[in-house]
Amino acid sequence: MKASAGRPREFDPETFLNTALECFWQKGYQATSMAVLMKASGLASACIYKLYPDKRAIYLAALQRYMDEGISRTVKRN
């Protein structure tokens, strides 16, 4: 019997990362708990943990996004 692929994602991972970036920006790393991220994004912890293993991984991904966007803006100006 063939295993099903599961339910499709009902949220956009990029949107979650933008939300996480905003939370970290406003509150800082220490004050941004998983509960804060869940409330801000409207996602359950299981959805978040399917994308990232822990808060640190979310923070690093958000930081990478921030740096990539900054570099992209700089390159476009030149």
TORPA-4810 file (N, C-alpha, C, O; in nm, 3 decimals):
<nodes>
NODE_1_0.084_-0.118_0.000_0.000_0.000_0.000_0.088_0.124_0.000_0.186_0.132_0.074_M
NODE_2_0.054_0.219_-0.081_0.133_0.342_-0.095_0.102_0.438_0.019_-0.015_0.463_0.050_K
NODE_3_0.205_0.493_0.080_0.187_0.590_0.188_0.143_0.723_0.130_0.193_0.765_0.026_A
NODE_4_0.052_0.789_0.198_0.007_0.920_0.151_0.110_1.027_0.187_0.189_1.011_0.280_S
NODE_5_0.106_1.133_0.114_0.201_1.242_0.136_0.159_1.330_0.254_0.236_1.417_0.295_A
NODE_6_0.042_1.308_0.308_-0.005_1.391_0.419_-0.082_1.510_0.368_-0.097_1.531_0.248_G
NODE_7_-0.129_1.588_0.463_-0.204_1.708_0.426_-0.109_1.814_0.372_0.003_1.827_0.420_R
NODE_8_-0.155_1.889_0.273_-0.071_1.999_0.225_-0.063_2.109_0.331_-0.153_2.124_0.413_P
NODE_9_0.045_2.183_0.328_0.061_2.294_0.422_-0.049_2.396_0.399_-0.081_2.431_0.285_R
NODE_10_-0.104_2.443_0.507_-0.211_2.543_0.498_-0.158_2.682_0.533_-0.235_2.773_0.560_E
NODE_11_-0.026_2.697_0.533_0.034_2.825_0.565_0.158_2.842_0.479_0.211_2.746_0.423_F
NODE_12_0.203_2.964_0.469_0.321_2.995_0.389_0.442_3.005_0.481_0.446_3.092_0.568_D
NODE_13_0.542_2.918_0.464_0.661_2.924_0.549_0.733_3.059_0.542_0.792_3.103_0.641_P
NODE_14_0.728_3.124_0.428_0.792_3.255_0.413_0.721_3.360_0.499_0.784_3.447_0.558_E
NODE_15_0.590_3.350_0.504_0.512_3.442_0.588_0.547_3.421_0.735_0.561_3.517_0.811_T
NODE_16_0.561_3.294_0.775_0.599_3.266_0.913_0.735_3.327_0.944_0.754_3.387_1.049_F
NODE_17_0.829_3.311_0.853_0.963_3.364_0.877_0.961_3.516_0.888_1.033_3.574_0.970_L
NODE_18_0.880_3.582_0.808_0.866_3.728_0.819_0.807_3.766_0.954_0.850_3.864_1.015_N
NODE_19_0.709_3.691_1.000_0.648_3.715_1.130_0.751_3.695_1.241_0.759_3.775_1.334_T
NODE_20_0.828_3.589_1.232_0.931_3.561_1.331_1.035_3.673_1.333_1.076_3.717_1.441_A
NODE_21_1.075_3.719_1.217_1.173_3.827_1.209_1.121_3.952_1.280_1.195_4.018_1.353_L
NODE_22_0.994_3.983_1.258_0.933_4.099_1.323_0.931_4.082_1.475_0.959_4.176_1.549_E
NODE_23_0.898_3.961_1.522_0.895_3.935_1.666_1.035_3.951_1.726_1.051_4.016_1.829_C
NODE_24_1.135_3.893_1.663_1.271_3.904_1.714_1.318_4.050_1.712_1.386_4.095_1.804_F
NODE_25_1.279_4.123_1.608_1.318_4.264_1.595_1.257_4.346_1.708_1.325_4.430_1.767_W
NODE_26_1.130_4.323_1.738_1.060_4.402_1.839_1.094_4.362_1.981_1.109_4.449_2.068_Q
NODE_27_1.108_4.233_2.007_1.123_4.185_2.144_1.264_4.140_2.180_1.300_4.134_2.298_K
NODE_28_1.344_4.108_2.078_1.475_4.051_2.104_1.466_3.899_2.114_1.357_3.843_2.128_G
NODE_29_1.580_3.835_2.107_1.583_3.689_2.107_1.531_3.631_2.238_1.446_3.541_2.236_Y
NODE_30_1.580_3.680_2.351_1.543_3.623_2.481_1.393_3.633_2.509_1.334_3.540_2.562_Q
NODE_31_1.333_3.745_2.475_1.192_3.768_2.507_1.096_3.705_2.406_0.975_3.700_2.429_A
NODE_32_1.149_3.658_2.294_1.064_3.594_2.194_1.062_3.445_2.219_1.155_3.373_2.182_T
NODE_33_0.957_3.400_2.282_0.942_3.257_2.311_0.867_3.188_2.197_0.814_3.254_2.107_S
NODE_34_0.864_3.057_2.202_0.786_2.983_2.103_0.639_3.021_2.116_0.568_3.026_2.015_M
NODE_35_0.592_3.047_2.238_0.453_3.089_2.258_0.426_3.222_2.187_0.320_3.241_2.128_A
NODE_36_0.522_3.314_2.194_0.508_3.442_2.124_0.500_3.420_1.973_0.416_3.480_1.905_V
NODE_37_0.586_3.333_1.922_0.586_3.304_1.778_0.457_3.236_1.735_0.404_3.265_1.628_L
NODE_38_0.406_3.147_1.819_0.280_3.080_1.789_0.165_3.179_1.785_0.081_3.176_1.694_M
NODE_39_0.160_3.267_1.882_0.052_3.366_1.889_0.059_3.463_1.771_-0.042_3.493_1.708_K
NODE_40_0.178_3.512_1.741_0.195_3.609_1.634_0.163_3.549_1.496_0.106_3.616_1.410_A
NODE_41_0.199_3.423_1.477_0.180_3.360_1.347_0.044_3.290_1.335_-0.004_3.266_1.224_S
NODE_42_-0.016_3.258_1.449_-0.141_3.183_1.446_-0.121_3.036_1.417_-0.217_2.965_1.387_G
NODE_43_0.003_2.989_1.427_0.034_2.849_1.398_0.049_2.769_1.525_0.087_2.821_1.630_L
NODE_44_0.020_2.642_1.515_0.042_2.550_1.626_0.190_2.513_1.631_0.260_2.522_1.531_A
NODE_45_0.234_2.472_1.747_0.376_2.437_1.763_0.418_2.325_1.668_0.530_2.326_1.618_S
NODE_46_0.328_2.229_1.642_0.363_2.118_1.553_0.396_2.169_1.412_0.488_2.118_1.348_A
NODE_47_0.324_2.269_1.365_0.352_2.327_1.233_0.489_2.394_1.230_0.565_2.379_1.135_C
NODE_48_0.518_2.466_1.336_0.647_2.536_1.343_0.761_2.436_1.353_0.863_2.452_1.286_I
NODE_49_0.745_2.334_1.436_0.852_2.236_1.455_0.874_2.148_1.332_0.979_2.085_1.320_Y
NODE_50_0.778_2.144_1.240_0.800_2.073_1.114_0.897_2.151_1.025_0.967_2.094_0.942_K
NODE_51_0.899_2.283_1.045_0.988_2.369_0.967_1.125_2.386_1.032_1.228_2.382_0.965_L
NODE_52_1.125_2.404_1.164_1.248_2.435_1.238_1.252_2.353_1.366_1.150_2.335_1.432_Y
NODE_53_1.371_2.303_1.401_1.380_2.219_1.521_1.367_2.294_1.653_1.328_2.236_1.755_P
NODE_54_1.400_2.425_1.652_1.395_2.501_1.777_1.399_2.651_1.748_1.412_2.693_1.633_D
NODE_55_1.387_2.730_1.853_1.384_2.876_1.840_1.513_2.928_1.778_1.510_3.021_1.697_K
NODE_56_1.624_2.871_1.813_1.753_2.916_1.759_1.756_2.902_1.606_1.803_2.992_1.537_R
NODE_57_1.705_2.791_1.556_1.702_2.770_1.410_1.612_2.872_1.342_1.643_2.919_1.233_A
NODE_58_1.501_2.906_1.407_1.411_3.008_1.352_1.483_3.142_1.349_1.478_3.215_1.249_I
NODE_59_1.552_3.175_1.459_1.625_3.301_1.468_1.732_3.310_1.359_1.745_3.413_1.292_Y
NODE_60_1.807_3.203_1.341_1.914_3.204_1.240_1.857_3.217_1.099_1.914_3.287_1.015_L
NODE_61_1.745_3.151_1.072_1.681_3.163_0.941_1.630_3.305_0.919_1.644_3.361_0.810_A
NODE_62_1.571_3.364_1.022_1.521_3.501_1.012_1.637_3.600_0.992_1.627_3.693_0.912_A
NODE_63_1.745_3.579_1.064_1.863_3.664_1.050_1.922_3.652_0.910_1.962_3.751_0.850_L
NODE_64_1.926_3.530_0.857_1.977_3.509_0.721_1.888_3.582_0.620_1.938_3.644_0.526_Q
NODE_65_1.758_3.574_0.640_1.664_3.643_0.551_1.690_3.794_0.555_1.695_3.859_0.451_R
NODE_66_1.707_3.847_0.675_1.732_3.991_0.693_1.861_4.032_0.619_1.863_4.133_0.550_Y
NODE_67_1.966_3.954_0.635_2.093_3.986_0.569_2.082_3.973_0.418_2.133_4.058_0.345_M
NODE_68_2.015_3.869_0.370_1.998_3.851_0.226_1.921_3.966_0.164_1.956_4.014_0.056_D
NODE_69_1.815_4.011_0.232_1.736_4.123_0.180_1.818_4.252_0.179_1.806_4.332_0.087_E
NODE_70_1.900_4.272_0.281_1.986_4.389_0.284_2.087_4.389_0.171_2.110_4.492_0.108_G
NODE_71_2.146_4.276_0.147_2.243_4.263_0.036_2.173_4.286_-0.097_2.226_4.354_-0.185_I
NODE_72_2.054_4.230_-0.111_1.978_4.246_-0.236_1.946_4.394_-0.260_1.957_4.441_-0.373_S
NODE_73_1.906_4.465_-0.157_1.876_4.608_-0.172_2.002_4.686_-0.212_1.996_4.777_-0.295_R
NODE_74_2.114_4.651_-0.152_2.239_4.719_-0.182_2.282_4.695_-0.326_2.327_4.788_-0.393_T
NODE_75_2.270_4.572_-0.373_2.310_4.538_-0.509_2.220_4.608_-0.610_2.268_4.653_-0.715_V
NODE_76_2.091_4.619_-0.581_1.998_4.685_-0.673_2.027_4.833_-0.690_2.004_4.890_-0.796_K
NODE_77_2.078_4.895_-0.584_2.109_5.040_-0.590_2.232_5.068_-0.676_2.244_5.175_-0.735_R
NODE_78_2.321_4.974_-0.683_2.447_4.995_-0.758_2.435_4.959_-0.903_2.531_4.972_-0.978_N
</nodes>
